[in-house]
Amino acid sequence: MRSTHLSPPGKATRFTSAAVLLLAALFGLVSLNHIWSMLHNDLSWSNRILMWAISPDFLLADAALIEQTTRNYTRGFVGIGTHTLLAGIALMLCSVQFVPSLRRRSPKLHRVLGLLAAITTTVSMLGAIVYLWRTPAADVISGEFFVAGLWVLALSTLSVLGMAMRSIYQRQMRAHMAWMGLLMACLMTAPLLRVGYVLIGHLTGWRLAPVNAGMSAVVMSMSVLLVSWWLQRVGRHDIGLMQAHPGFASPALKLMVGGALLTVLHEGLLAPLGFDALSAWRPHAQALPWVAALWALALAALLPRIPGELAAVMKGEPIQVSTLWLAALSGLGAACVAWQLPSHTPNEAVRTFVFGQMALLALGTALAGWVWRERGLAMQRWRVLSLYLWLTPAGWVPMGLMAAITGWPFDGIWATALGLSTGSFAWNGYAAAFGLRLAGMPALANTPAPAQGQRS
């Protein structure tokens, strides 16, 4: 094989990376004021910024929502206060950790700041768990999914932090950087959520509760994509990356494909026509509109191709053009669904945002696949991530069954299933693309990736 050395990140990449890290650090700084505002019954800096950037009505139009939030924070003051204060500090510390020149020039400072970030992150997430434990799901302003999402985020953050600490203890530097990337993705959901508030608030005129619920359903996958960009464009120039792997073993992957295929055909074809296996729990008005047929048929044709495409991508091959056309058609179908879905309540907003994001990701990955057709390893990680994102409906039924034990209404259970699946398959794709092992994946070696200039 022939290897060529890539130049360091260009000016545009360095500028974009610095801007994102600065946004994260500034949000962490602004978050420190939250506990002061709760003690003095005043608006926090972050809320004042949102009112200025969108409108006062975005936050203040619903008096009942404000009263309920105030009661929640008063009851869970210790937990939420600890969480917001230390999460802000953790986000600032982690932002500094993603400056490669600091690690190279002062490794001792890098280790000290990393230890402080680990401590503040741990205590912050424990504070979030205390708050969630003391706050009934019915009292949370953005519906059942938001409660489930916060629980999963807190526990996942602690889990990822543990894996990052374990990898550095074992001196697996590449694995440590990849795990820290996933930790940063968890922490970055908070500032990215607010960016979404501003964009969606301006575009739609919706109020806080539905926007918060909808953005919460898609923000983890957005954050994972952002961190993936950083690793691919910045991190690999620092200490390199581990080799991508297919993720799940072939039998498990085929089982997921089969589950996703049945789910897509049921939700997009049968249920809209009245043949709904969930009709005992779901009113027909909550089924997808008939235009979901385009999304369902295209995705049903695409899904059986995923195992073969994944095997080819691992050999350095691009995704087939015919598969990209199916992805684009499914994206157009998902966009039609999102356009017709109501978004008056938080749970309705979750469905709209999930299908809207499916449309953007399917169309975006298809377009990228058409533009970058070269063989080799340069685009391999993005292709692996794309294939896993297309597999997201495989999680709807398992996540829905887990949510069903709560006794929540059906729309809350289904919103939870859609939202958690979106983040889960973004995680799975990230782990496969960057050489990590999540639960259910076969054991892996800490194998460094070949230089991206190599050609198979």
N, C-alpha and C positions, 0 to 999 in steps of 0.2 A: 504494500500500500504506500501511497505517496502522501506525505503530510505537509501542509502549508500552515504557517503561523499567521494568525489573524492579528490585525492591529488593535491597539486598545480602543475602548469606546470613543466614539466621535463626540464632537461638541454638542450635537443635538441630544444624544443619549445622556451625556453627563448633565446637561441642563434639565432634561425631563426628570431624571432621577433625583437631582437636587430639589426640584420644585415639589415633587411628591413627598420627599422626606421632610421638607420644610413645612408643607401642609400638615403632615402628621404631627410634627413637633409643636406647631402653633396650636393645633387642636388640643394636644395634651396640655399645653400651657393654659389655654382658655378653660379647660375642664377643671382646673384647680379652684376656680371661683365658684363651682357648683355648690360645694358644701357651705360656703359663706352665704350664698343666696338663700339656701334652705334655712339656715339659722336666723336670717333676718327677713324671711318671707318676702323676698325680692326676686325679680327676674335675673336669671344668670346671664353672664356675658354671651354664652352661646345662643340663648334664646333671643337676646337683644339683636345679635347679628342676623339671626334668621328673620326676625321681624323687619329689620332694615333691608335685607336682601330679597324678601318675598313680599310680605305685607303683614300688618298686625293681625288681620283676621285669620291668617294661616294658623296661628297659635291660640288666639284669644276669642274666636267667634263662638266656640262651644263652651259655655260656662260650666255645664255639668262635667265635661271632660277635665277642665281645670280643677274643679273641686275634688273629683275622684283622684287625680294625680297627686294633689296636695295631701289627701288622706293617706294614700299609699306611701308617700315619702315620709310623712310624719310617723306612721306606724313602723316603717322599716328604716328609720333614719340611720341607725348605726351601720346597717348593711350597705345601703345605697351611698351613704356618705363615705365610708371606707372604700367602696368600689370606685366612685368617681374620682376621688382624690388620688388614690394610688394607681389607678389605670392611666390617668393623665401623666403621672411621673413615669410609669412603665413605657408609655408610648414615646415620650421624649427620649428616654434612655435607649430604647430599641432603634429609634430613628438614627441616633448617633452610631449605633453598632453597624449600620448598613452603609457606612462610609469606608470603603476599602482602604484608603490611604491611612486612616487612623489605626486600623489593625496592623498594617505593615510597619508604621513608624513607631507606634507605642503599643505593643502587644500586652504589656502589663496593665495599662489603662483600659484596654479593650476587655481584659478579663475582669477587672474590678467593676466596670460599668455593666458587664454582662451578669455578674453575680447580683448587683443591685437590681437590675431589670428582672431577674428571676424571682427575687424576693418580693418586689412590689407587684409583679404580675400574679404571684401565688396568693398573696393576701388580698389583692383586689378581687380576684375571682371567688375567693372564699366569702368576701363581703357580698358579692352578687348572689351567691347561693343562699346566704342568710336572708337577703332581701326577698328573693323569690320564694323561699320557704315560708316567709311570714305574709306573703301577698297572695290571696286567692286568685285563681285564674279569671274568675268572673269579674274581678275588679280592675283588670289590666285593660287599658284603653284600646288596644289594637287587636283584640281577638285572641283566640286560643293559640293560633300558630305563633304569635309573638312570644307567648309564655314558653311554649315548647322550644322555640328557637333560642331564647335566652338561656334556658337550661342546657341545651346541647352546646351552645357556644362556650359557656363557662366551663363545662366538663371537658370539652374538646381542647380548650386552651390549656388547661392543666395537664391533660394527657400529652399534648404536643410539646409543652415545656419539659415534661419529664423525659421524653425521647430525645430532645435537644441536649439536655444535661447528660443523659446516658451516653450519647454519641461523643460528646466532648471528653467525658471521663475515659472512654475507650479510645480517645485520640483519633476518631474518625471525622476528620475535619470537613470533608465534603458532605457527609451525612449531616453533620452539625449545621452547616450552612443551609442545607435544604430544609431541615426541620425548623430552623429559625425563620426561614422564609414563610413556612406555613404558620408559625406563631405570629409573625408580623401580619399575615393575611387575616388572622383572627382579630388582632388589635386594630387593623386598618378598617374593619367594618364600621367602626364608630364614625370616623371622619367621612368616609365614603357615603354613609347613610345621610349625613347632612348635606353633602354635595347633591345627592339625589333629591332631598327635600327642595333645594333651590331650583333644580332643573324641572322636576315634575310640578312643583308648585306654580312655576311661571307658565308652563305649557298647558296645564289642565285647569288651574284654579281650584283644585281639590284642597280639602283641609287636612290637618295633621294625621288624624287617626287612620284613614285609608292609605295615605301616602306612606306612613310609617310601616304599616303592615305589608304593603306591596313591596317597598324597597327592602324590607327585612328578608323577604323571600328570595331576593336575587343578589343581595349585596355580597354574600360570601363567594359566589362564583366570580363576581366582578373583582373582588379582592384577590382571589387565587390567580386570575388571569394577569392582574397587575404585578404580583410578585413573580409569576412565571416570566414575565417580560424582563424584570430586573435580573433574575438569575441568568437568563439567556443572553442578555445584552451587557450586563455589568459583572455579575458574580463569576461567570466562567472565565473572565480575564484575571480574576484574583487568585483563587486556589483551584479552579476547575470544577467540573460537575461529575457526578456519578453517571454510569451508563443507564439509559432508559431500559425498561423491561416491559413485557406484555401486561403486567398486572396480575389478574386472576388466572388460575390454571384453566385450561381449555374446557373441562366439564362445567366448572362454575360459570365461565363466560357464556357458554352455550345455554345454560339454564337461565341466565339473566336475559339473554336475547329472546328466548322463548317466552319468559314472563312479560317482557316489554312488548313483544308482538301481540300477545293476547290482550294486554291492557290497552294498547293503542287501538286495536280493532274494536274492542268493546266500547271504549270512551268516544272514539271518533266516528264509528259507523253504527253500531247496534243501539247504544243508549239514545242518541238523537232520534232514531227511528221508533223508539218506544220499547225496544227489546233490552231493557235495562235489568241486569242481574241485581242491581242495588235499589230497585224501585220500592222495596219495603222500607228503606231508610231515606231515600233521596226523592224529593218531588221532581216531576219531569221538568219543571222550569229551571232546575239547577243543573240539568244535563247540558252538554256542550251544544252549540247551534249546529245546524245541518252542514254549514260550510266547513266543519271540522273534517269532513270526508277527504278533502284534498290533503290535509296534514296527515291523516291516518293512513291513507293508501300509499302516499310517498314514503312515510317513515316505515310502514310495514314492509315495503320492498327494500328499504335500505338496511334495516336491522339484521337480517340474516347474512349480510355481507360483512358485518363488523369483524367477526373472528378472522376471516380470510384477509381483510384489509389490514388488520393489526399485525398479522404474521408477515405480510409483505412490507409494511412500514418498518418493522424491526430489521428487515434486510436492506433498508435504505431506499425502498421504492416509494413513489408518491401514491396518493389515493387515486383510484381510477376516476376518470372523467365522468363515467356514467353514475358512479356513486355520488359524486359532487352534484350532478344534476338532480338526483333524488333528494339530497340534502337541501338544495335550493327550493325545490318544490314543496318540501315539508315546511321550510321556513315561510314561504308565501302562504301556505295553509294556516300556519300558526299565527301569522300576522292577521289574517282574516278573522280567526277565532278571537284574538285579543281585541280587535276592533269592535266586535259585536257583543262581547261579554259585559254585563253591568259591573259597575265598580262603586256602588253606593255604600257598601259596608266593608269593614276590614277584610273579612274572609273572601268577599267577591274581588276585592282589589288584589289579593294574593294570586288568584287564578289569572286575572288579567295581566299582572306583571310577569308571572311565570311563562305564559304563552308569548307575551311580548319579548321576553328575553330569549325564549327558544327561537323565535323568528330572527332576531338579530344575530344570535350565535350561528344558526344554521346558514343564513345568508352570508354572514361574514366569513365563516370557515370555508364555505364553498367558493367564495370569491378568492380568498387567499390560496386555496388549492388550485384554482385555475391559473392564477398569476405566477405562483412559484411551483414549477413542475420539475425542478432539477432533482436528480437522484442523489443519494448520499445521506449524511447525518445532519446537515445544516438545519433542515426543517423537521427532523424526526420527532422532536419533543412536541412541537405544535400539532403535528398530525396525530400523535398518541392522545393528546389532550382533547382534540376535536372528536375523535372516535368515542371517547368516554362521555363527552357532553351529549352526543347524539343518543347515548344509551340511557339517559336520565329516567325515562318512564319506567324502567325496570324496578325502580325503587318505590313507585307509587303504592302498590298493594302492600308490600312488607311494612312500609312506614305507616300506612293507613291502619293496618292491623295492630301495630304497636300503639298508635294514638287512640284506638278504639277502647282500650282498657281504661281510659280516663272517664268514659261516660259522657264526653262532650257531644254537642249536636253534630249531625252529619257534616254540615258545611264547615264546621271547625276542624273535624277530623280530616276531611279531604284537603282543606287548605294546608293543614300541617303536613300531610303526606306529600303534597306538591312542593312546598317550600323546603322541607328537609331533604327531599331527594335531589333538588337542584344543587344544594351545597355539598351533599354527600358524593355525588358523581364528579363534581369539580375536584374534590379531594382525591378521589380514586384516580382520576386522570393525572393530577399533579404528582401523586406518588409514583405512578407508572412512568411518567415522563422524566422524573428526576431521581429515579432509582431508590425510592423509599419503600418500606413495607408496611402496609396497613393490615388490620385484622382481616383474615381470610385469604391473604396473598401468600404464596409460597416463600420460604426463607430465601434471602438474597445475600450475596457477598457485597462488601463495600468496594465495588469495582469502578475505577475511574473510567470516564468516557474517553474514547479516542478523540483526537483533535478534530474539530469540525471541518477542517480542510480535507480530511480523508475521504476517499471515494471507494465505494464497494465495487 
